[in-house]
Amino acid sequence: MRHLLSGSGLQVFSTCPPSYTAVPGEYLKQVQEVAAWSEAAGCEGILIYTDNGLVDPWTVAQAIVTGTHHLTPLVAVQPVYMHPYTVAKIVSSFALLYGRRMYLNMVTGGFKNDFTALNDPTAHDERYARIIEYTAIIQALLRGETVTRTGRHYGVTNLKLAPAPVPDLYPGVMISGSSAAGLDAARQLGALAVQYPKPTDQQEPPPEGVGALGIRVGIITRESSAEAWAVARARFPEDRKGQITHQLAMKVSDLAWHRELSDLGKTPPEDENPYWMVPFENYKTFCPYLVGSYDRVAEELARYVGLGYRTVILDIPTSLVELEHTGHAFSRATERVPA
């Protein structure tokens, strides 16, 4: 089944389960199981979350690398947690020790309480200015440059990376493109801009000057729409406790995409519309879902691809079989879009 995802012509990532949902003592096994499914399905890599309440993402990345053959960790990197030199050193160390490339998901926002606890009062748009400086230092170090820079947030003098970077394993860089500041940061850094998509009839073409584009979306698909919706509703039933938790999270989140998705969720879905917000509204996940038959989901995916979104970060898979179903939709989607 590997060709269904890796042969689709798109760059597909899965997502690692967060540690706060795990039973103590079983999380490592869960991470390695999801990583094995993702690799078997042909995913390029796997997203690893970060925030104050989660296991260290670099430790999770090491568990994934040692338990797979080629799956690439996509590690969320929050500047408030470590110096850019430390990030570059970890990336070059992974390359030297494991011969494995990394992807970096540069994170600017999060829960306000987390920033308060860390005594970081930096405003939203200023965090993008900070992350541009931060990421530029990482990129220069990993290109093998001796770096001297003075900025508003970071300054380094004659800084050189050790161990030396491996040019063939230079990391991919992603950043949220849900705000104007995020899109500008992606332009300046040459990073892939990831968005939480709107329904395809509302999704506008990206502005000029933005390079590679990606979307973050969950998918539940089967041969028939009726079967897909039955699976979706059984997996994500409406939950009053989850709805309250979602509302509380909205009050302490400064993420632009979080607010936009919440606004989209206020509009009832139309019949036959595969765009589904119930998992997000019930605090079961952090992205919209596409639900329907292979052909219906493929049609929606093809529309996103036609707008330029050629990287897809899927939600946490529930099984290898679920990824196989998703692969059928991807295979049919790429048949609908000219190469």
C-alpha positions, 0 to 999 in steps of 0.5 A: 500500500506504500504507493498510495501515499508516497506515490501520490505526488504529494508530501504527506505527514502524519501526527504523533499522539500527544503525551497528555492522552497517554497512560503512563508507561505506555506512551513510548509504545504508542509513539512507536506504533503510530510511527510504524504505521506512518512509515508503512503507509508511505508518509514523508514524516510525522509532526510532533507537538510542543507546549508546556504540558507535553513530553519534550519533542526532541526525545520523542523524535529520537524514539521515532528515529530509532524505531523506524528506517526513514520516517522524518520527525517534524519537530515543533520548535518554540523559541522561548524553550531554547537558543537557536544554536541548541536547535541547530546542534540537535539537528546536526547531531541527529544527522551525524548519529542516525543519518536522518533528516529533520523537519522543523515546525517553527511555532510562534503562538500557544496558550497565554498561560504558558507564556505567562508562566515562562515570563514571556510577554512578547506580542503576537506579531513581534513573535514572528519578528523574533522567529525570523531572527531565530530561524535565520540563525539556525538556517545559517548554522546548518549551511555551515556558515560562521554567523555574526548577527545582531537583532532585537531578540538574538545576537551571536558573534562568530558562531559556528556549528559543531558537529558540522552540518551534513549538507544532504540532510539540511532540514525542511522548515515549516511555519504557520501561514494563517496570518499575514505575519506568518505568511511574511515570515514564510516568504523571508525564510523560504519556509513552507507555509502551513494553513488550517484550510477553510472549505474549498469554496471559501479557500482563497488562492495564496498571495503572490510571493509565497512559495511552498504551501501546506494544509493541516487536515484530518481525513476519514474516508471509505468507499461510500459516504454513508460508511465514512460518516458512520465511522466519523460520528462513532469516533468523534461523538458530540461531547458537552465536556469537550465543548466546554474545554474548547471554549475555555481553550479559546479564552487562553489561546492567541493562535489566529488559526484557532479563532478562524476555525472556531468561527467556521464551526459556527456555520452548520455544515451543508448536506454532502459537504465533507468539511467537518468541524465537530472534532475541533469543536469538541476538543478532540483534535486541532484541525478540520476534517474531510469526511466522505467517500474516496471520490468525494474526499479526493475531489476536495483534496484536488481543489486544495492541490489546484490552489497550490497546497502540495503538502498535507499534514494529517491528524493522528492516525488510529490504525494502519488500515485507516491510513490505507483508506486515506491513501485511496483518496490521495491516489484518486485526488492526484489523478484529478490534478495535472502534474 
